[in-house]
């Protein structure tokens, strides 16, 4: 499926290399308000070799990182020519990991911007399986330089 150019451009704003990118496509975005993305756990990711041998499962910290990546895209989506520099995950707040998935599953990640202060963005969201089962929910804080 081809994505509209603004969504492709938003995805390309991630500074992560391919081996540490946990978003395959952005499904929708209301700039500065909310975004939804998909990511498929393929099974060849290096972190699965040790989590757990013989029965790999997606680590919870990767779920948090996927929300942080989508949150970073959302945080930049309405900043135009004045993007935050060096955006980083600064805090994890009230995050609940409710399950995990094996390779081959596609996740839907949803993020909503809750608050903005100079250099800080609070994002909440959830992660669902392809059948709609909630895997994780919570909020994070990202920081960056104005």
C-alpha positions as CSV (number, residue, x, y, z in Angstrom):
1,X,0.0,0.0,0.0
2,X,1.4,3.4,-0.9
3,X,1.4,6.0,1.8
4,X,0.7,9.7,1.1
5,X,3.9,11.7,0.8
6,X,3.4,13.6,4.1
7,X,3.2,10.3,6.0
8,X,6.3,8.9,4.3
9,X,8.2,12.2,5.0
10,X,7.1,12.0,8.7
11,X,8.4,8.4,9.0
12,X,11.7,9.4,7.4
13,X,12.1,12.0,10.3
14,X,13.1,9.1,12.6
15,X,16.8,9.3,13.4
16,X,17.0,5.5,14.1
17,X,18.8,3.2,11.7
18,X,16.8,0.3,10.2
19,X,17.9,-2.2,12.8
20,X,16.4,-0.1,15.6
21,X,13.2,1.2,13.8
22,X,10.0,-0.1,15.2
23,X,7.6,1.5,12.8
24,X,7.0,0.2,9.3
25,X,4.3,2.6,8.2
26,X,2.3,5.5,9.5
27,X,-1.4,4.9,8.9
28,X,-2.8,8.2,9.9
29,X,-1.7,11.5,11.4
30,X,-3.4,14.6,12.7
31,X,-0.2,16.8,13.0
32,X,0.5,17.7,16.6
33,X,-2.5,15.9,17.9
34,X,-2.4,12.1,17.2
35,X,-0.9,9.4,15.0
36,X,-1.3,5.7,14.3
37,X,1.3,3.4,12.9
38,X,2.0,-0.3,12.1
39,X,5.0,-2.5,12.8
40,X,5.5,-6.2,12.1
41,X,7.8,-8.2,14.3
42,X,9.5,-10.2,11.5
43,X,11.5,-12.7,13.6
44,X,15.0,-11.9,12.3
45,X,15.5,-9.0,14.8
46,X,18.7,-9.5,16.8
47,X,17.1,-9.0,20.2
48,X,14.9,-12.1,19.7
49,X,17.9,-14.4,19.7
50,X,18.0,-14.1,23.5
51,X,14.4,-13.3,24.3
52,X,13.8,-16.2,24.6
53,X,15.7,-19.0,22.8
54,X,13.3,-21.5,21.2
55,X,10.2,-19.3,21.8
56,X,10.9,-15.7,21.0
57,X,8.7,-12.9,22.4
58,X,8.6,-9.2,21.8
59,X,10.3,-7.5,24.8
60,X,8.2,-4.9,26.7
61,X,10.9,-2.3,26.4
62,X,10.6,-2.5,22.6
63,X,6.9,-1.8,22.9
64,X,7.8,1.4,24.9
65,X,10.4,2.3,22.3
66,X,7.9,1.9,19.4
67,X,5.5,4.3,21.2
68,X,8.5,6.7,21.8
69,X,9.4,6.6,18.1
70,X,5.8,7.3,17.0
71,X,5.6,10.0,19.7
72,X,8.8,11.6,18.3
73,X,7.3,11.7,14.8
74,X,4.1,13.2,16.3
75,X,6.1,15.8,18.3
76,X,7.8,17.0,15.2
77,X,4.8,16.9,12.9
78,X,3.5,20.4,13.5
79,X,6.9,22.2,14.1
80,X,7.6,23.1,10.4
81,X,11.0,24.7,10.0
82,X,11.6,24.6,13.8
83,X,12.0,21.0,14.7
84,X,13.3,19.9,18.1
85,X,16.9,18.8,18.0
86,X,18.2,15.6,19.6
87,X,14.7,14.3,20.6
88,X,15.1,11.6,23.3
89,X,12.9,9.4,25.5
90,X,13.2,11.0,28.9
91,X,10.6,9.3,31.1
92,X,8.2,6.4,31.1
93,X,5.1,7.1,33.1
94,X,2.3,4.7,34.1
95,X,3.2,2.2,31.4
96,X,1.4,-1.2,31.6
97,X,2.6,-4.2,29.6
98,X,-0.3,-6.5,29.3
99,X,1.1,-9.2,27.1
100,X,3.6,-10.1,24.4
101,X,3.6,-11.5,20.9
102,X,5.6,-14.0,18.8
103,X,7.3,-13.1,15.5
104,X,4.9,-12.6,12.5
105,X,2.4,-10.5,14.4
106,X,1.6,-6.9,13.2
107,X,1.1,-4.3,15.9
108,X,-0.9,-1.1,15.7
109,X,0.6,1.7,17.7
110,X,-1.5,4.8,18.5
111,X,-0.1,8.0,20.1
112,X,-1.8,11.2,21.3
113,X,0.1,14.3,22.4
114,X,-1.1,15.2,25.9
115,X,1.1,18.2,26.8
116,X,3.8,20.4,25.5
117,X,6.3,22.6,27.4
118,X,9.5,24.2,25.9
119,X,11.7,21.2,25.1
120,X,9.3,18.6,26.5
121,X,6.4,16.6,25.0
122,X,4.2,14.2,26.8
123,X,2.6,11.4,24.7
124,X,0.2,8.7,25.7
125,X,-0.7,5.7,23.7
126,X,-1.5,2.1,23.3
127,X,-0.3,-0.9,21.3
128,X,-2.7,-3.5,19.9
129,X,-2.4,-6.8,18.1
130,X,-3.8,-7.4,14.7
131,X,-6.9,-8.8,16.4
132,X,-7.4,-5.8,18.6
133,X,-6.0,-7.2,21.8
134,X,-4.3,-4.5,23.9
135,X,-0.7,-5.3,24.6
136,X,0.5,-2.1,26.3
137,X,-0.8,1.3,27.3
138,X,0.9,4.2,29.0
139,X,2.6,7.6,28.6
140,X,6.1,8.8,27.9
141,X,7.9,12.1,28.0
142,X,10.3,13.1,25.2
143,X,12.8,15.9,25.5
144,X,14.6,17.9,22.8
145,X,16.4,21.2,22.2
146,X,14.4,24.2,21.0
